[in-house]
């Protein structure tokens, strides 16, 4: 392939709206997604507000089957896949049901983490010497490229499927 074409679409999973239309409405009307979170209070945090995206069952069922949700505990993947699927459609691209991969399409999806719940669960099982109870989905839920991998599988992408992640570095960090 000599030429590359980048087609960009928009997908949104944000504290003040899931989906382009809900997010646009919230922005236009000054609706914040920051809310009191009782879970933070129960954990003993002094700050008890969060910006948690309001995922409804239909958001999840549009992108994940019941089988895929079995033992699924990675909210970061869920947020990324929902936004990524919307972005794919918003870009005017079709979701193929062909068996043959789409060798001309790939994905780069940047993320900080795939979610910590599954990672924490895995650490507890390892600490308790229960490695045989980890299950077959642990790695695919805790790896850094998990969102890209899930999207690549769902969309049948055959070209490069990867993620990018980088840390902030300013002058103050270089002087240490």
N, C-alpha and C positions, 0 to 999 in steps of 0.2 A: 504494500500500500504506500504510494508516494505522497498522497495528500491526506491530511487529517481535517475533519470537520467536527467542531464542538457545537452541540445543540444543547442549549441551556433551558431548563424548565424550572418552575418554582413549586416547591412543596413546603408546607408549613406545619410544624407541631410546636406550638409556643404556649407559654402560660396563659396568654389571653386569647387563644383561639387555635383550633385544630382545623386545618384546611384554609385555603386561600381566602375564601369568602368570609368565614368567621373572623379570621385574623384581620382582614381589611376593615371589616365593620368595627372591630375593637379599636384599631388604630384611629379610624376616622372619628370615633365617639369617645376617645380618651379612656377606654376601659383597660384597667391594669389587670394583670394576671397574678399579682402578688396577693396572697391570702394567708390567713391564720392556718396553721397546720397542726392539728392535735397530736399527730404522731411525734412531732418534734418536742412537744410538751411532755409526752409520755416518756421520751428518751432522756429528759432532763436538760434540754438545751435552753439557754436563756433567750435566744432568738427563736421565736416560734412562728416565723413567716417563711413562706417558700413560693417559688414560681414553678409549680408543678403543672404540666400540661393536662387539661381535662379530657382524658381519653374516655370515650363512650364505647360500650360493647360493639356498636356498629363500626366504629373506626378500626377496632381490632379484627373483627370478623371479615372486614373487607380485604384484609391483607394476610391473615393467618388462619389456617385450618385448625380444627380441634386437635388433630394429631400434632401439629407444630407447636401448639400451646401446652402440650403435656410436658410437665417439668420445666417449663419456660419461666425464667425469673430474671430477665435482663431488660429492664425498661429502656435502656439506651438503644438497644437493637430495635425494640418496638417503635420508639419515636423515630429512629432513622429510617426504618423500612416504610412506615406510613408516609413520612415526608418524601422519601425517595420515589415511592410508587406514584405519588401525586405529581412530583416533578417530572417523571417520565411521561405521564399522560399530558401534563401541561405543555411539554415540549412538542407535543403532537406525535409522539412515538407510540407504536402499537405494542401491546403485550402479546408475544407470540406463543402459540401452543404447539409449535413444531418440536419434534424430537431433536433435530439438528440444531446445535448452538448458533447463535448470531455472531459469526466470527468477526464482523465489522464493528461490533459494539462492545464497549468496556465501561468501567466505572472507577472513579476515584472519589471516595467519600471520606471527608475528614471528620474525626471524632476524638474526643478526649478519653472516653471509656465506653464500654458496651453496657455498663451498669454493674453495680457492686453486689447486688443481692446473690446472684449465682456464684460469684467469686467468693463471697463470705461463706456461703453454704459449703463450697468445696474445701475451703481452708479448715472449717470445723470438722468435716469428715476425714480429712487427712490427719489432722491433729488427734483425732480419736481412732486412728489406724483403721478407718473404714473405706479404704481406697476402692474396694470392689463395689461400693455403693455409690460411687461418683456418677455413674451413668454415662451414656454415650454422647450426650449433648453438652457436657461441661466445656470442653475445649471450644466448640463452636459458639458458645455463649460468652466466653471470657476473653477471647483473643482480640487484639486491637483492631483487626480488620473485619470484625464480625458483621458490621452493618453492610459493608461492601460484599462480603461473601453471601449473606442472605439475599441481598438485592440481585447479585449476579445469578444466583440459582433461580430465583423467582422469575427473572426476566430472560433467562436463557442466554446470558452474555458469554461469548466465547473468546473475546479479546482480553486485554489486561483488566483484572479486577483487583483493586488495591485500595489502601487508605493512606492518608497523610495526617501526620500529627506532629506538632512542633511546640517546643516550650518557648516562653517569652525570655528574651535576653536583652538587657539594657546595659548601659555603661556601668551602673552600680554593680552588676553581676560580674563584669569582666575584671573589676578591680579587686575582687576577693582573693 
